Amino acid sequence: MCELLVGNLESGDRLEALIFSAIYLKWINTGQIPCFEDGGHPRPNRHAEISRLIFRELERIYCMKDTSLQEVLSIRKIHPCLPSFKAEFTASVPLTRIRDVAHWGDIPHDLKLQIKHTIQNKLHRNAGPEDLVATEAMLARITRNPEEYSEAFVEQFKIIHHELKDFSMLGNLTEQLESIKESFDDRSLSALTLFLECKERLDNLEESKDALDKSIDLLLKTAQSLNTLREVIVKGLESSLRNDVPDAAIAMRQKWRLCEIGLEDYSFLLLSRFLNALEVVGGAQQLKENAESKNVSSWNGPLGSLFVGIRQLGLSGWKPEECTAIGNELLAWKEKGLSEKEGSEDGKAVWALRLKATLDRSRRLTEEYSEALPQMFPQKVEMLGKALGIPENSVRTYNEAEIRAGVIFQVSKLCTLLLKAVRSTLGSQGWDVLVPGAAHGTLIQFGKLNYLIETRLDIAYSVSVIIQYMSSPTVDRWAVVKQILCYLKGAPGDEVTAAGNNIKGVVLLQELAHLSHLGVRAGQEKVIFVICEDDDKIADIQKLNGKCVRHNTTSNFPVKDL
């Protein structure tokens, strides 16, 4: 992989090399590809030296003016997979403590042999992520009974475990940030201190109904402090590495880069918790009711969290100018608030229309991201997966997993919730278009996919393809329009994925985020997709069950009798 990445690659070859490397390293890190001895006995310092070479090249590409968004996305997926190359790991004989522990005097002979054969030999010949797993399992064993082994032995083994975490760059976010504290100036240190204080308070906050309001406020404050800290770190990483930069400075830059990526990952968690808390206090319905009473202060938190999410996307290199523009609009509407009248127009309507335009713009940003990934990964994932014997399910769900694990997914969910509230405030149509288009066919309603396999053998194969993407096949309300044969389709949570070339359109009678499994797959397969939650419109759709209908997302009602 070092030979693939480090060299004078042309821009087209460079992107392909980055994508293949990102896929391969992810499967290495998740254990899909195990590391085996090949007889060469390279010590961990060899891995560290290779990591340094790759890191320098990635940073060089990252800072180039002609680097594409796709290249930036790929590089950000590679960085967390590289081992550390601090001086202690590039030494000629690194991680020697394990050798001393394997020969510890007061432990049983069988334990010595197990440490030597399962950890020491493997670590010194072909280190890999599985060594940390083996060390964690051994640590759990020797600490199970506190009096069984000496405190000195247990302490040394804990140090080994910490060293391996450090080598694999798998320390938690607080540990990672503390490790770069010494390189901060006063302003940066102030931002770091504020974030760590907020994070600690959030971690210690008890989950209770009384603490819910405090939780929402603290989540937003923590997210805002994260934004500030990440901006500081990104600013410090803007300049490219000089050729004469010392190894210690490169190692510190690696820590900075991983902290920056770690903050992005933590923002995913914060936004997820914020969304959950928002649903508990009433979600879109509560926001709508507050807007009806012209009390829009309750919108400040959701809009502030969306601003954080959009800002995070920009800091990660995804269309930063557009992210800045959207962020400025969100702040402007939040500051302007709601007026009784704007000219001769109703102030509430003008406020909601402005906000809807910005939310639509935000959602387009997330959809453009979800459209970019299928152009990058699926074909190469399938090619590499077949060559390396990766399980079919891991290959098939790779792209969707990448979307759902990113901040973009939480931003999409926030957009969905806020747009639902805005549409209700405006009294507009009670549906949301995920994939536009038109189709016709017979509308048939079922409540369970398995029922179709048993009773409709003519479409059993298509249904079975759908079910393989599901965690649970039973649903309450769902609908699919097919050109020739129709059946209803449901999505408990986000766990269903559309499949089958003969599915022409979907009307889903429940809320669904645009970047859910089902929404992403429908977009990939060009399946017309509408979400409808308005009870009156759902009742009208159900009256068409068994009839030949037209499914058109541009009309004022998504399903009409032919």
N, C-alpha and C positions, 0 to 999 in steps of 0.2 A: 504494500500500500504506500509505503514511503516513496518507492520508485515511481508509483503512479502519480502522486501529488507533487513531489518536489522536483521541479524541472521547468523548462521553458515550454509550457503547454500553450497551444492556441486557445482562444477564448471558448470556441465550441467544444473542444476536447476537455477544457478545464471544467466546464459545468458537468459534463458526463462523469469525469473522474471524481468530482466532489459528491455527486449524487450516489454513485456506486459505493464510495467510501463511507458515506453517512449510513447507508443501508447495512453494509457489512459490519461496521462498528457497533451499530445498535444491536444486531443479532449476537455479536460477541459479548456485549455488556449484559444482555438479558439471558445469556446462557443458551440461546438457540444454537450457537456454534461453540462447541467446547474447545478449549486449548489443550493440545496433546504434545508430548515430548516428541521431538524429531531427531534426537541424537546429537543435536548441535550444542546443547547445554549452555545457551546464552543466559547470563545472569540478568537480574532486573535492571542493572545499570544500562544494558543494551536497549531495553524497552524505553527507559528514560531518555536516552540519547536520541532515539528515533522520534519519540514524542516531541522533543525540542525542535528537531528539524521540521517536522510537520507543522507544529505550532507557528514557527516563524513564517513558513510559507502561507499558512492560512491568514495570518495577520497582514502579510504583504498584500494578498489578494483582497482582503476585507477593506483595506484603506485605498485601493486603487479607484480612480475616477470612473473607469469603464466597467466596474463590477456590477453585475445584474442583480436584481432582487432575488432571483432564483439561486444565484450563487451565495448570496448572503444567508438565505434560509438554510442552505445545505451546510455552510460553514458553522452556523450556530448549532446544528445538530451533531457535528463532529466534535466540537470542543469538549463537551462534558464526557466524552468517551476516551480522551487521552489521559494517560497516567502522568503523575507529577514528575518534573525533572529538577527538583530542588537539589542542591549540592549533595545532600546526604543520600540521594538515590542515584546520582551519577558517579558516586565514588566507585572505585574498582571492585570493592567487595561490599555491596550494600545489604541492608537487612540481615546482619549477622547475628542478631539477638536470638533468632529462632534456633540457630545451631547450639547456642549455649543452653537454651531451655530444653532442647531435645536430649541433652546429656545431664540434665539436672539430677543431683545426687539422691534426693529423698522422694522420688516418685517411682511408681511401679515400672518394671521393665516393659510390660506390654504397652503402657502409656507412652513410654519413650519411643518404642518402635512405631506406634501409631502416629505420633507427632512427626517423626522422621520421614515416614513413608507417605503420609497423606498431605503434609504441609511443607516440610523442609526441602525434600528432594524436588518436589514439583515447583516450589517457589524459586529455587536456585537454578532450575533448568528451563522452565517455560512458564513464567508467571502469567496469571490470567485472573479475571474477575471471580472465578470459582475458588481461588485460594482464599479470598476474603470470606466466602460462604463457609468453607471448611474450617477456617479459623473461628468464625462465629459459633459454629456448631461445637467445636472443641471447648471454647470459652464457656458456653452454656453447660457443658458436661462438668468441667472442673469447678464451677461455681455453684453447682446444684446443691451440694452438701458443704456448707462453709468450713467445717472442721476437717474435711477429708484431706486437703492439701495445704501446704504451708502458705502463709501470707506472702512471703517473698516470691514464691513460685507463681502464685496467682497474679501478683502485681506485675511481674515481668511479662506474663502472658497477656495481660491487659494492655501493656505498652506495645507489645507486638501487634495486637489487634488495632490499636490506634495508629501505629505506623503504616499498617496495610491500608487502613481507611485513608490516611494521608496520601499514600502512594497512588491509590485509586481515585483520589479527589472526591471522596464520598462523605466528607464531613457534613454536618447539618449547616444550615445557612448562617446561624449565629457563629459557629466555629469558623466558618470561612471568612465572615466579615471581621471577626476578631483578629484573624491572621494577617489582614492587610491594614489594620489600624495604625501601625507604626509608620506607614507611608503616607498618611493623610495630613493635609494642612488643617488649620483651625476651622475653616468653613466646612470642609469635608467631614471633619471630626464631629462638628455640631450636628450635621445631618445624620451621621451614623448613630450618634448617641440618642437622638430623638426617635429614630426608627426602632432601635433596639429596646428603648423604654416602652414604646407603644406595643411592640411585639410581645414583650414580657408581660405587660398588663393584659393583653389579649389572651395569651397562653394560660394565664392564671384566672381568667374570668370564669366564674361559675355559670353553668348553663341553667337558667331558670326563667320563668316568665317575668319576674321583677327585673332581671338583668338584661331583658331583650332590648329595651331602648338604649341602655348603656352599650350593649354589644354593637348595635347598628352605628352609633356615634363613634365608638372606638375602632370599628372596622374601617370606617371612612377615614378617620384620622390616621390610622396605620397605613392605609393605602396611599394617602396623600404624602405622608413622610417617606414611604417607599419610592414614590415618584421623584421626590426631591433628591433622595440619595442616589437613585439610579441615574438621574441626569448628571450628577457630579461624577459618577464613575464613567459613564459614557463619554463625557467631556474629556476625562483624563486618558481615554483610549483612542481619541481621534487621531493623534499623530502616529505616523508609521514608525516601525522599528529601524533604527540606524544599523548599518552593517557592523559598527564597532561597539555596539551596546554589550555590556558585560553579561555573563550568564545569569548572575544573581538578579539583574534587572529584568531579564526575560522571564525568569521563574516568578518574579513578583507580578509581572504583567499577566501571566497565566492565571494567577490567583484573582487579579482584578477582573479578568474576563469571565471567570467562572462565578464570581460574586455577582457580576452584572446579569448573567444568564440565570443564576439562582434567584435573584430578585424578581425576574420575569416569571419564573415558575411559582414563586410565592404569591405573586399578584393573582395568579389563577386561583389559588386557594382562598385568598381574601374575597375575590369577586364571587366565588361559589358560595361562601358563607354569607355574604351580603345578600345574594339572591334568595337563599333559603330563609334568612331572617325576614326579608321583605315579603315573602309569601306568607309567613306566619302572621304578620300584621295586616294581611288583607290583599297584598299584591296589587294587580292592575285595577281590581274593583275599588279598593280603598283610594287609590290615586284618582280614579275617575270621580268618586264621590266628593273628594276634597276639591277637585277642579270645578265640579258643579256648584259648590258653595263658595267658589272663588278664593279658596285657601290653598295656594300652590306651594306653600313652604315645605310640605311633605314630599314634593318632587325634588327638592334640592339634593337629598341624599342619593336617590337613584341617578339623577343627572350628574352628580359629582362622581359617582362610581363609574358611570359610563365614560366620563372625561378621563378618569384614571386608566380605564381599559384601552381607550383610543390612544392615549399618550404612550402606553406600554407598547402598542403595535408600532408606533412611530419610532420609538427608541430601539426597537428590534430591527429597524431598517425597512419596514413595510410601508411604502408610500408615505414618507415622513411629512412631505408638504401637505398632502391631503389630510393626514391625521392632525396636523397643526390647524388647518382651516376648520375642520369639524370641531376640534377642541375649542377654538375661539368662538364659534357659533354657540356651542353648548354653554360656555361661560356668559356670553352676551344675553341669551334668553333667560338664563338663571338669574342674572343681575337685573334685567329689565322687569321681570315678573309679569303680573297680569293686571291690566288696567280695566276700569269699568267700560271705557269707550276708547277706540282709536279712530279719530275722525268720526265718520258716521257708522263705522262698523262696530259690531259687538267685540269688546276687548277679549273675552274668553275665546271666541272663535279665531281671532287673529293670532292670539298666543298659541293656541293648539295647532293652527296651520303652520306657523313658523317652526314650531317644535317638530311637527311631523316631517317637514322637508329635511330638517337636519338628521332626524332618525332614519329616514329613507336613505339619506346619503351615507350614514354610518353602516346601515345594513348592506348597501352596495359594496362598501369597502370589505366587509366580511365575505361576501359572496365572491368577490374578485380573488380573494385569498384562496377560498375553497376551490375555485376553478383553476388556480395556478398549480396546486399540488398534483391533480390528476395528470397534468402535462409533464410533471417531473418524475413521479415515482412509480406508478403502477406497472408499466412495461418492464422497467429495470428491476423492480421488486420480484416480479414473476420470473424473469430470466435468471436472476441470481438465486432466488429461492429454489428453483428446480435444480440448478447446478449444485447447490449446497445441501439439498435434502431438507429444506425447512418445511415444517408442517403446513399443509394447505390452508388451514384457517388463519395462520399467522400471515401468510402471503396475501390472502384475500382481504383481510381487515386492516392491513398496514396503513393505507391511506386514511381511512376513517379514524383509526386510532391516533394518527398524527394530528388530525384536526381537533378531535375531542380532548386531547391532552394539552392543548394550547390555549392561551389567553383569548384567541379569536373565538373560541367556542363560548366562553362566558360573555364576551361582548355581544355575540349573536343572540344569546338568551336574554340579555338585558334589553337589546333592541326589540325583541319580540314582545317582552312584557310592556315596555313603554309605548310601543306602537299600538298594542291592544288597548291600553288605557287612553291614548290620544284618540283612537278611532271611536271608542265609546263616548268620550267627551264631545266629539264632533257629531255623534249620532250617525256616523257613516256606515257603509255596508259591513255586515258582520262576518266577513271572510278575509283571508289573507292569501295572496298568490305566492307560492314558492317557485313553481316552474310554469311559465305562461304557455298558452297554446290552445288548440281546439281539437276535439275528437267526438265521435258519436258511437253509440252502441246500446246494449240493454243493461239497465241498472238492476243489480240483484243484491240483496242484503243478507248477510249471514253474521253470526256472532262468534264463530269458531272456525279457524282454518282447517283443523283436522276433519271437521264434518265434510268439507269439500273433497278431501282425498278419498273419503269413504263412499261418497255419493255421486261425485262428478269425476269419473275416471278419465273423461276427455281433457280435463285441465289439471289432473292430479299432479303431473310432473311439474308444471309451473308453480303450483302451490307448494310442492315439496322443496323447490328451490328457495321460495320465500321463507319457509319454516326453518331452513338451516341457518338463517341469520337471526333467529329469534331466541330469546332466553325463555319466553313463555308464549305459547300460541293462543292463549285465551284472551279475548278482549270483549269490551262491552259495545263500543260503537265505532264502526268504520265503514268505508265505502270505496269501491274501485270501479271505474268505468273501463271496459274492454271493448275493442272494436267488434269482436264477434261474440265472445263469451264474457260474462261479467260475474264478479263475486265481490263481497265486501272484504275490506282489509283493515286491520287495526294496528295500533302502536301503543302498547302499554309502556309508558315512559318513553325512552328513546331507542329501544333495543331492536326495532324491526328495520330491515333493509329491503327496499323494493328490488325485485328481480323478475326476470322473464321478459323476453322481447315482445310478447303479445299483450302486455299491460300498457294501455294507451293513456289512461288518466286516473287520477286519484282524488277523491273528495274525502278528507279525513275529518271526522266529527269530534275532534278534540284538539287541544293546544299542542303545538310541536315547534321546537326551535328550528330555525332555518338550516343550521349546520348539524342537526341530528343525523343518525345513521340513515334514516328513511329519507330525509330531505336531501342529503348529500348524494345518495345513490340515485334518487329520482332525477336529480339534476344531471348526473353523469349519463343516465340512460335516456334523457330527454322525455321523461314521463311527465305529462301535465299533472300539476299537483296544486290543490287548493285545500286550505284549512278552513273549516266553518264551525263556529261556536255559537252563533246566534240561534236560540231555541226555536224561534218562529221559522227561520230559514231551514233549520234541520228538519222540522216537522213537514215543511213543503217538499224537501228532498225525499223524505221517507214515503210520501204519497206517490212518488214516481217509481217506487220499487217494482221491478218486473216490466217496466215500459221502455220503449226505445227513446233514448234521450240524446241531447247534444250537450257536450261539456265544453264551455267556452269561457276562458278567464277574462276576456275583454268585455263581456256583457255585464248588465247590472244584476245578473243572478247566475251563479256558476253552472247550474244544471237546469235544462229546460226540456219539456216534452216536445218530441218531434211530431 
